[in-house]
Amino acid sequence: MPERVETTSPDGVDYGWVMQTTFVATILIGAPVVAVLSTTATLPDWGARVEFAVRVGALVWLLTSIAVFAYAKRHQG
């Protein structure tokens, strides 16, 4: 029987786990943050709303990805 292709033996941080966790956490954290912060901003049209969501979402994604990577690096086994 041939060896399974899906098996891996990652050394160090599992970047697949980091990417998936960052994606889910960013949605769970980012959507409420954008919604709450949008109540204090003046957003006259859809273009302004989209730009606001992208800017705030990018910051949330960056902070989340750093936190998830740091967690994975600290708890690598």
C-alpha positions in Angstrom: 0.0 0.0 0.0 1.4 3.4 -0.9 2.0 6.0 1.8 -0.8 8.5 2.4 -0.1 11.8 0.7 -1.9 13.9 3.4 0.4 13.0 6.2 2.9 15.6 7.3 5.4 16.0 10.1 5.7 19.7 10.6 8.7 21.0 12.5 7.8 24.0 14.6 4.7 26.0 14.0 1.8 24.4 12.1 1.0 27.3 9.7 -2.1 25.7 8.4 -3.6 25.8 11.9 -2.4 29.3 12.4 -4.1 30.5 9.1 -7.4 28.7 9.9 -7.6 29.9 13.5 -6.7 33.4 12.4 -9.5 33.4 9.8 -12.1 32.2 12.2 -11.0 34.4 15.1 -10.9 37.4 12.9 -14.5 36.9 11.8 -15.7 36.3 15.3 -13.8 39.2 16.8 -13.7 41.6 13.8 -17.4 41.7 13.0 -18.5 43.0 16.4 -15.5 45.4 16.6 -16.3 46.9 13.2 -20.0 47.2 14.1 -19.3 48.9 17.4 -16.7 51.3 16.0 -19.0 52.2 13.1 -21.5 53.7 15.5 -19.1 56.4 16.4 -17.9 57.2 12.8 -19.6 59.3 10.2 -20.2 57.1 7.2 -22.3 59.0 4.6 -22.3 56.5 1.8 -21.4 52.9 1.0 -17.9 53.7 -0.2 -17.1 55.2 3.2 -18.6 52.2 4.9 -16.6 49.7 2.9 -13.4 51.7 3.4 -14.0 51.9 7.2 -14.7 48.1 7.4 -11.6 47.3 5.4 -9.3 49.5 7.4 -10.6 48.3 10.8 -10.8 44.7 9.6 -7.2 44.8 8.4 -6.0 46.0 11.8 -8.1 43.3 13.6 -6.7 40.7 11.2 -3.1 41.8 11.8 -3.4 41.8 15.6 -5.3 38.5 15.6 -2.7 36.8 13.4 0.2 38.0 15.6 -1.6 36.8 18.7 -2.4 33.4 17.1 1.1 32.9 15.8 2.6 33.8 19.2 0.3 31.3 20.9 1.3 28.6 18.4 5.0 29.4 18.8 4.7 29.3 22.6 2.7 26.0 22.7 4.4 24.1 19.8 4.9 20.6 20.7 
